[in-house]
Amino acid sequence: MKLKHVNFIVLLIILISGIWTFWGAQNDKVMQMYIGVATAIAYVLWGIIYHSLEGDLHPKVVIEYCLVGAIAVVLLLTILWT
Amino acid sequence: MEHFLRHFFVPHHSNNHRAKVLHIDSLLCYVLIFAIFNFGIRIAHRQFPNVLGYATDIRVDQLLKETNAQRQAAGLAPLTYNVTLSQAAAAKAQDMFANKYWAHNSPQGKTPWMFIQAAGYKYTVAGENLAKNFATSQGVIDAWMASPTHKDNIMKPSYRDIGFAIVNGVLAGEETTLVVQMFGAGEAIVEAPPVKTVVPEQAATSVIGVQSEEKPVAVEAPQELVPVAGANPTPIINVITNAFSSVLITPKLNIPTLTRDIAFLFMGLLIGILVIDGIVVSRKKIVRVAGHNLAHILFFTALFIALSIVRRGTLL
């Protein structure tokens, strides 16, 4: 199995775990917020590690993953708190 | 027009082979726009609550009818609407707004049982379910039935009476609709001697208490109405005369619907653009410095699924 495939399996595990725990905390919006933020941070870290292993890590890529994570957090805030 | 669309949505030399809407500056714009949108919605809601608000339709008669429908479906006797328990529920809701808390026990140590006793209801067994910020009566009941501890309260065979309060106010700076559901039974129906139980505040999302008194006294509720499943709810409305029997809010624009529509449309568009961008880059074998499109697509899809799970309202 290629390293790339392993990386994407890890990503799927992170995302499925995030959805599963998020679903489990249905009656606790604060906990859902923490789970969402933790999953977004895990995604950013996954992106940095993935590109580092691929050998194409660049500051622009790090910023892109951080902004994608930030978009997820503001969307989460939008849905949970309005 | 074609050039414009290609520049913004398709990888091309004019946009350095990355759809312009996926550039870092564009992503930063989305973060700022949604942050401003969130603040703007709150400010607009405070200024114009009749235009931009939270559509709510929760009524005691519907809650009572649905609660008893759930009990009767499980072969249990329906609960009797009790005005004294409703007064206790109203006092509890008002106390939560006055002392700014959302819990079964108040910061001053007041338990639900204190409100029930203060209202004049002498119980051998009692319970409380709380809900806040739901849109409909059915939504409240569905959420309670989906929560094992709240469902246990609704389905408890030893309860005979039920009271409700639905109150709108401001909690933690936010407009909040609280629903307090209180259950009880007089001492006459309990055969075993009452045992005092201590329910820790954090132990359960719904609580059950048993009153301990040396000389049990059967208590008649001041006003009672036995609901009949499928019957016209009008008589119940006539009995529930207090100010806490319903909250009806019908703004021109419903904030939860508006925000959900915008957020899900945005996520759908972003996933679509990432798919197009990924396909074009893969076909043209373009090498560029950028994040992995498939990873972003999976991430936003996961976010889409997670946010689809979110329902209005919380329980305690």
Chai-1 contact restraints between the chains, C-beta under 6 A:
chainA,res_idxA,chainB,res_idxB,connection_type,confidence,min_distance_angstrom,max_distance_angstrom,comment,restraint_id
A,L15,B,A302,contact,1.0,0.0,6.0,A-B,restraint_1
A,I19,B,A302,contact,1.0,0.0,6.0,A-B,restraint_2
A,I19,B,I305,contact,1.0,0.0,6.0,A-B,restraint_3
A,I19,B,A306,contact,1.0,0.0,6.0,A-B,restraint_4
A,F22,B,A306,contact,1.0,0.0,6.0,A-B,restraint_5
A,W23,B,I309,contact,1.0,0.0,6.0,A-B,restraint_6
A,N27,B,T314,contact,1.0,0.0,6.0,A-B,restraint_7
A,N27,B,L315,contact,1.0,0.0,6.0,A-B,restraint_8
A,K29,B,T314,contact,1.0,0.0,6.0,A-B,restraint_9
A,Y43,B,F299,contact,1.0,0.0,6.0,A-B,restraint_10
A,H58,B,V289,contact,1.0,0.0,6.0,A-B,restraint_11
A,K60,B,V289,contact,1.0,0.0,6.0,A-B,restraint_12
A,V61,B,G291,contact,1.0,0.0,6.0,A-B,restraint_13
A,I63,B,I24,contact,1.0,0.0,6.0,A-B,restraint_14
A,E64,B,I24,contact,1.0,0.0,6.0,A-B,restraint_15
A,E64,B,G291,contact,1.0,0.0,6.0,A-B,restraint_16
A,Y65,B,G291,contact,1.0,0.0,6.0,A-B,restraint_17
A,L67,B,L27,contact,1.0,0.0,6.0,A-B,restraint_18
A,L67,B,L28,contact,1.0,0.0,6.0,A-B,restraint_19
A,V68,B,H296,contact,1.0,0.0,6.0,A-B,restraint_20
A,A70,B,V31,contact,1.0,0.0,6.0,A-B,restraint_21
A,I71,B,Y30,contact,1.0,0.0,6.0,A-B,restraint_22
A,I71,B,V31,contact,1.0,0.0,6.0,A-B,restraint_23
A,A72,B,L303,contact,1.0,0.0,6.0,A-B,restraint_24
A,V74,B,V31,contact,1.0,0.0,6.0,A-B,restraint_25
A,V74,B,F34,contact,1.0,0.0,6.0,A-B,restraint_26
A,V74,B,A35,contact,1.0,0.0,6.0,A-B,restraint_27
A,L75,B,A263,contact,1.0,0.0,6.0,A-B,restraint_28
A,T78,B,F34,contact,1.0,0.0,6.0,A-B,restraint_29
A,T78,B,N38,contact,1.0,0.0,6.0,A-B,restraint_30
A,T78,B,T259,contact,1.0,0.0,6.0,A-B,restraint_31
A,T78,B,A263,contact,1.0,0.0,6.0,A-B,restraint_32
A,I79,B,A263,contact,1.0,0.0,6.0,A-B,restraint_33
A,I79,B,L307,contact,1.0,0.0,6.0,A-B,restraint_34
A,I79,B,V310,contact,1.0,0.0,6.0,A-B,restraint_35
A,T82,B,I41,contact,1.0,0.0,6.0,A-B,restraint_36
A,T82,B,I255,contact,1.0,0.0,6.0,A-B,restraint_37
A,T82,B,T259,contact,1.0,0.0,6.0,A-B,restraint_38
